[in-house]
Amino acid sequence: MAVRAEIHARLEAAFAPERLEVIDESESHRGHAGWREGGETHFRVVIRAPAFEGMGRVARHRAVHAAIGPELVGRIHALAIDVAG
């Protein structure tokens, strides 16, 4: 399964979000640190879910990282997160 699809599936399962976008921005980082042929190195996640209500920014980011899992996070170079409840 593609990394983008894995991230999407894990976040969907963990948070049942009202809005979820997982954007592979790897191509715009060509030649930069962490980039590799074939992409799937730099991602942006936009997620809106009631599960994040009442959580601070750091707690929301930690929850997203936990849901994605350390193995999958370790396979990518950069993850930008835009999260709200």
C-alpha distances in whole Angstrom, upper triangle without the diagonal:
4,6,8,7,6,10,11,10,12,15,15,16,18,20,20,21,23,22,18,17,14,16,14,18,17,19,22,22,22,25,25,24,20,19,18,17,14,14,11,15,17,16,18,18,20,21,24,24,28,26,27,31,33,31,32,29,29,28,26,24,24,22,19,19,19,17,14,15,17,14,12,15,16,13,14,18,19,18,21,21,24,24,27,28
4,5,5,6,9,10,11,12,14,15,17,18,20,20,20,22,20,17,15,12,12,11,14,13,15,18,18,19,21,21,21,17,16,15,14,11,10,8,11,13,12,15,15,18,19,22,23,27,26,26,30,32,30,30,28,27,27,24,22,23,22,18,18,19,17,14,15,16,14,11,13,14,11,12,15,16,15,18,19,21,22,25,27
4,5,5,6,9,10,11,12,14,15,17,18,19,19,21,19,15,13,10,11,9,12,12,15,17,17,18,20,19,18,15,14,13,14,11,10,6,9,10,9,12,12,16,17,20,21,25,23,23,27,29,27,27,24,24,23,21,19,19,18,15,14,16,14,10,12,13,11,8,10,11,8,8,12,12,12,15,16,18,19,23,25
4,5,5,6,9,10,11,12,14,16,17,17,16,18,16,12,10,6,7,7,10,11,14,16,16,17,20,20,19,16,15,15,15,12,10,7,10,10,8,10,10,13,14,17,19,22,22,22,25,28,25,25,23,23,23,20,18,19,18,14,14,16,14,11,14,15,14,10,11,14,11,10,13,13,11,13,14,16,17,20,22
4,5,5,6,9,10,10,12,14,15,15,15,17,15,12,11,8,10,10,14,15,17,19,20,21,24,23,23,20,19,18,18,15,13,10,13,14,11,13,12,14,15,18,19,22,21,22,25,28,26,27,24,24,24,21,19,20,18,15,15,17,14,11,14,16,15,11,13,16,13,13,16,16,14,16,16,18,18,21,22
4,5,5,6,9,10,11,12,14,15,15,18,16,13,12,10,12,12,16,16,19,21,21,22,25,24,23,19,19,18,19,16,15,11,13,14,12,14,12,15,15,18,18,21,20,21,24,27,24,25,23,23,22,19,18,18,16,13,13,14,11,8,10,13,11,8,11,13,11,12,15,15,14,16,16,18,18,21,22
4,6,5,6,8,10,11,12,13,13,16,14,10,10,7,10,11,14,15,18,19,19,21,24,22,21,18,18,18,19,17,15,11,12,12,9,10,9,12,12,15,15,19,17,17,21,24,21,22,20,19,18,16,14,15,13,10,10,11,9,6,9,12,11,8,9,12,11,11,14,13,11,13,12,14,14,17,19
4,6,5,6,9,10,11,11,10,13,11,8,8,6,10,11,15,16,19,20,21,23,26,25,24,21,21,21,22,19,16,13,15,14,11,11,9,10,10,13,14,17,16,17,20,23,21,22,20,20,19,16,15,16,14,11,12,13,10,9,12,15,15,12,13,16,15,14,17,16,13,14,13,14,14,16,17
4,6,5,6,9,10,10,11,14,13,10,11,10,13,15,18,19,22,24,24,26,29,28,27,24,23,23,24,21,19,15,17,17,14,15,12,14,13,15,15,17,16,18,21,24,22,24,22,22,21,18,17,17,15,12,13,13,10,9,12,15,15,12,14,17,16,16,19,18,16,17,16,17,16,18,19
4,5,5,6,9,10,11,15,14,11,12,11,15,16,19,20,23,25,24,26,29,27,26,23,23,23,24,22,20,16,17,17,14,15,12,14,12,14,14,16,14,16,19,22,20,21,20,19,18,15,14,14,12,9,10,10,6,6,9,12,12,10,12,15,15,15,18,17,15,16,15,16,15,17,18
4,5,5,6,7,8,11,11,8,10,10,13,15,18,20,23,24,24,26,29,27,26,23,23,24,26,23,20,17,18,17,14,13,10,11,9,11,10,13,11,12,16,18,17,18,17,17,15,12,12,12,10,7,9,10,6,7,10,14,15,12,13,16,16,16,18,17,13,14,12,13,12,13,14
4,6,6,5,6,9,9,8,10,11,15,17,20,22,25,26,26,29,31,30,29,26,26,27,28,25,22,19,20,19,16,15,12,12,9,11,10,12,12,13,16,20,18,20,19,20,18,15,15,16,13,11,13,13,9,10,13,17,18,15,16,20,19,19,22,20,17,17,15,15,13,15,14
4,6,6,9,12,13,11,14,14,18,20,23,24,27,29,29,31,34,32,31,28,28,28,29,26,24,21,22,22,19,18,15,15,13,13,12,14,12,14,17,20,19,21,21,21,18,16,16,16,13,11,14,12,9,10,13,16,17,15,17,20,20,20,23,22,19,20,17,18,16,17,16
4,6,9,12,13,12,14,15,18,20,23,25,28,29,29,31,34,31,30,27,28,29,30,28,25,21,22,21,18,18,14,14,12,12,10,12,9,11,14,17,15,18,17,17,15,12,13,13,9,9,11,10,6,9,11,15,16,15,15,19,20,20,22,21,18,18,15,16,14,15,14
4,5,9,10,10,13,14,18,20,23,25,28,28,29,32,34,32,31,28,29,30,31,29,26,23,23,22,18,17,13,13,9,9,6,8,6,9,11,14,13,16,16,16,14,11,13,13,10,9,12,12,9,11,14,17,19,17,17,21,22,21,23,21,18,18,14,14,11,12,10
4,7,9,9,13,14,18,21,24,26,29,29,30,33,35,34,33,30,30,31,32,29,27,23,25,23,20,18,14,13,10,9,7,9,8,11,13,17,16,19,19,20,17,14,16,17,13,12,16,15,12,14,17,20,22,19,20,24,24,23,25,23,20,20,17,16,13,13,12
4,5,6,10,12,16,19,21,24,27,27,28,31,34,32,31,29,29,30,31,28,26,22,23,22,18,16,12,10,7,6,4,7,8,10,12,15,15,17,17,18,16,13,15,16,13,12,15,16,13,14,17,21,22,20,20,23,24,22,24,22,18,17,14,13,10,10,9
4,7,10,14,17,20,22,25,27,27,29,32,35,33,33,31,31,32,33,30,27,24,25,23,19,17,13,11,8,6,5,8,10,11,13,16,17,19,18,20,19,15,17,19,16,15,18,19,16,18,21,24,26,23,23,27,26,25,27,24,20,19,16,14,11,10,9
4,7,10,13,17,19,22,24,24,25,28,31,30,30,28,27,29,30,27,24,21,22,20,16,13,10,7,5,5,7,10,12,12,14,18,17,19,17,20,19,15,16,18,16,14,17,19,16,16,20,23,24,21,21,25,24,22,24,21,17,16,13,11,10,10,10
4,7,10,13,16,18,21,21,22,25,28,27,27,25,24,25,26,23,20,18,19,17,13,11,7,6,5,7,9,12,13,13,16,19,18,19,17,19,18,14,14,17,15,12,15,16,14,13,17,20,21,18,18,21,21,19,20,18,14,13,11,10,9,11,12
4,6,10,12,15,17,17,19,22,25,23,24,22,21,22,23,20,17,15,16,14,10,8,6,5,7,9,12,16,16,16,19,22,20,21,18,20,20,16,15,18,16,13,15,18,15,14,18,20,21,17,17,20,19,17,18,16,13,12,10,10,11,13,15
4,7,9,12,14,15,16,19,22,20,21,18,17,19,19,17,14,11,12,10,7,6,5,7,9,12,14,18,18,17,21,23,21,21,19,19,20,16,15,17,16,12,14,16,14,12,15,17,18,14,14,17,15,13,15,13,10,10,10,10,12,15,17
4,6,9,11,12,13,15,19,18,19,17,15,16,17,15,11,10,11,9,6,5,6,8,11,15,18,21,21,20,23,26,24,23,20,21,22,19,17,19,19,15,16,19,17,15,18,19,19,15,15,17,16,13,14,12,10,10,11,11,14,17,20
4,6,8,9,10,12,16,15,16,14,12,13,13,11,8,6,8,6,5,7,9,12,15,18,21,25,24,23,26,29,26,26,22,23,24,21,18,20,20,17,17,20,18,15,18,19,18,14,14,16,13,11,11,10,10,10,12,14,17,20,23
4,6,6,7,10,13,12,13,12,10,12,13,12,8,8,8,5,5,7,10,13,16,20,23,26,26,25,28,30,27,26,22,23,24,22,19,21,22,18,18,21,20,18,20,20,20,17,15,17,15,11,11,9,10,10,13,14,17,21,24
4,5,5,7,10,10,11,9,7,8,9,9,5,6,6,5,7,10,13,16,19,23,25,29,29,27,30,32,29,28,25,24,26,24,21,22,23,20,19,22,21,18,20,20,19,16,15,15,13,10,9,9,10,12,15,17,20,24,27
4,5,5,9,10,12,12,8,9,9,9,6,9,9,8,10,12,16,18,22,25,28,32,32,30,33,35,32,31,28,28,29,27,24,26,27,23,23,26,25,22,24,23,22,19,18,19,16,13,13,13,14,15,18,20,23,26,30
4,6,9,9,12,12,9,12,12,12,10,11,11,9,11,12,16,18,21,25,28,31,31,30,32,34,31,30,26,26,29,26,23,26,27,23,23,26,26,23,25,24,24,21,19,20,18,15,13,12,14,14,17,18,22,25,29
4,6,5,8,9,6,9,11,12,9,11,9,8,10,12,16,19,22,26,29,32,32,30,33,34,31,29,26,25,28,26,22,24,26,23,22,25,25,22,23,22,22,19,18,18,16,13,10,10,12,13,17,19,22,26,29
4,6,9,9,6,8,8,10,9,11,10,10,13,16,19,22,25,29,32,35,35,33,36,38,35,33,29,29,31,29,26,28,29,26,24,28,27,24,25,24,23,21,20,19,17,14,12,13,16,17,20,23,26,29,33
4,7,8,6,8,10,12,11,14,12,12,16,18,22,25,28,32,34,38,37,35,38,39,36,34,31,30,32,31,27,29,31,27,26,29,29,26,27,25,24,22,21,20,18,15,13,14,17,19,22,25,28,32,35
4,6,6,9,12,14,12,13,11,10,14,16,20,23,26,30,32,36,35,32,35,36,33,31,27,27,29,28,24,26,28,25,23,26,27,24,25,23,22,20,18,18,16,13,10,11,15,16,20,22,26,29,33
4,6,9,12,14,12,13,10,10,14,17,20,23,26,29,32,35,34,32,35,35,32,30,26,25,27,26,23,24,26,23,21,24,25,22,22,20,20,18,16,15,14,11,8,10,14,15,19,22,25,29,32
4,6,10,12,10,10,7,8,12,15,18,22,24,28,30,33,32,30,33,34,31,29,26,24,26,25,21,22,24,21,19,22,22,19,19,17,16,15,13,12,10,8,5,8,12,14,18,21,24,28,31
4,7,9,7,8,6,8,11,15,18,21,24,28,30,34,32,31,34,35,32,31,27,26,28,26,23,24,25,22,20,23,24,20,21,19,18,16,15,14,11,9,7,9,13,15,19,22,24,28,31
4,6,6,8,7,10,13,17,20,23,26,30,32,35,34,33,36,38,35,33,30,29,30,29,25,26,27,24,22,25,25,21,21,20,18,16,16,14,11,10,10,12,15,18,21,24,27,30,33
4,6,9,9,12,15,18,21,25,27,31,33,37,36,35,38,40,37,36,33,32,33,31,28,29,30,26,24,27,26,23,23,22,20,18,18,17,14,13,13,15,18,20,23,26,29,32,35
4,7,9,11,13,17,19,22,25,29,31,34,33,33,36,38,36,35,32,31,32,30,27,28,28,24,23,26,25,21,22,21,19,17,17,17,13,12,13,15,17,19,22,24,27,30,33
4,5,8,10,13,16,19,22,25,28,31,30,30,33,35,32,31,28,27,29,26,23,24,25,21,20,23,22,18,20,19,18,15,15,15,11,10,10,12,13,16,18,21,23,27,30
4,6,7,11,13,17,19,23,25,28,27,26,30,32,29,28,25,24,25,23,20,21,21,18,17,19,18,15,16,16,14,11,11,12,9,7,9,10,11,13,16,18,21,24,27
4,7,10,13,17,19,23,25,28,27,26,29,31,28,27,23,22,24,22,18,20,20,17,15,18,18,14,16,15,14,11,10,10,8,5,5,6,9,11,14,17,20,24,27
4,7,10,14,16,20,23,26,25,23,27,28,25,24,21,20,22,20,16,18,19,16,14,18,18,14,16,16,15,12,11,12,10,6,6,5,6,8,11,14,17,21,24
4,7,10,13,17,19,22,22,20,24,25,23,22,18,18,20,17,14,16,17,13,13,16,15,12,15,15,15,12,10,13,11,8,8,6,5,6,9,11,14,17,20
4,7,10,13,16,20,19,18,21,23,20,19,16,16,18,15,12,15,15,12,13,16,15,13,16,17,18,14,13,15,15,11,11,8,6,5,6,8,11,14,17
4,6,10,13,16,16,14,17,20,17,17,14,15,16,12,11,13,13,9,11,14,13,11,14,16,17,14,13,16,16,13,14,11,7,6,5,6,8,11,14
4,7,10,14,14,13,15,18,16,16,13,15,16,12,11,15,14,11,13,16,14,14,17,19,21,17,16,20,19,17,17,14,11,9,6,5,6,9,11
4,7,10,11,10,12,15,14,15,13,15,14,10,11,13,12,9,12,14,12,13,16,19,21,18,17,20,21,18,20,17,13,11,8,6,5,7,8
4,7,9,8,10,13,12,14,13,15,14,11,12,15,13,11,15,16,14,16,19,22,24,21,20,24,24,22,23,20,16,14,11,8,6,5,6
4,5,6,8,11,11,14,13,16,14,10,13,15,12,11,15,15,13,15,18,22,24,21,21,24,25,24,25,22,18,17,13,11,8,7,5
4,5,5,9,10,13,14,16,14,11,14,16,13,13,17,17,15,18,21,24,26,24,23,27,28,27,28,25,21,20,16,14,11,8,5
4,6,9,9,12,13,14,11,9,12,13,10,11,14,14,12,15,18,21,23,22,21,25,26,25,26,24,20,19,15,14,11,9,6
4,6,5,8,9,11,9,6,10,11,9,10,13,13,13,15,18,20,23,21,20,24,25,24,25,22,18,17,13,12,8,6,4
4,6,9,10,13,11,9,13,14,12,14,17,17,16,19,21,24,27,25,24,27,29,27,28,25,22,20,16,14,10,7,4
4,7,10,12,10,9,13,14,13,15,18,18,18,21,22,25,28,27,25,28,30,29,29,26,23,21,17,16,12,10,8
4,7,8,6,6,10,10,10,12,14,15,15,18,19,21,24,24,22,25,27,25,26,23,20,18,15,14,10,9,8
4,6,5,6,9,10,11,12,14,15,17,19,20,21,25,24,21,24,26,25,24,21,18,16,13,13,10,9,10
4,6,5,6,9,10,11,12,14,15,17,18,19,23,21,19,22,24,21,21,18,15,13,10,9,8,8,10
4,5,5,6,9,10,11,12,14,15,16,17,20,20,17,19,22,20,19,17,14,13,11,11,10,11,13
4,5,5,6,9,10,10,12,14,15,16,20,19,17,20,22,21,21,19,16,15,12,13,10,11,12
4,5,5,6,9,10,11,12,14,16,19,18,16,19,21,19,20,17,14,13,9,9,7,8,9
4,5,5,6,9,10,11,12,13,16,15,12,16,18,16,16,13,10,10,7,9,7,10,12
4,5,5,6,9,10,10,11,15,14,12,15,17,16,17,15,12,12,10,12,11,13,14
4,5,5,6,9,10,12,15,14,13,16,18,17,19,17,13,14,11,12,10,12,12
4,5,5,6,9,11,13,12,10,14,15,14,16,14,10,11,8,10,9,11,12
4,5,5,6,7,10,9,7,10,13,12,13,12,9,11,9,12,12,14,16
4,5,5,7,10,10,9,12,14,15,16,15,13,15,13,15,14,16,17
4,5,9,11,10,10,13,15,15,17,16,13,15,13,15,13,15,16
4,7,8,6,7,10,11,11,14,13,11,13,12,15,14,17,18
4,6,6,6,9,10,12,14,14,13,15,15,18,17,20,21
4,6,5,6,9,10,12,13,12,16,16,19,19,22,23
4,6,5,7,9,12,14,14,17,18,21,21,24,26
4,5,5,7,10,12,11,15,15,18,19,22,24
4,5,6,8,9,8,12,13,16,17,20,22
4,6,8,10,11,14,16,19,20,24,26
4,7,10,11,15,16,20,21,25,27
4,6,8,11,14,17,19,23,25
4,7,10,13,17,19,23,26
4,7,10,13,16,20,23
4,6,10,12,16,19
4,7,10,13,17
4,6,10,13
4,7,11
4,7
4
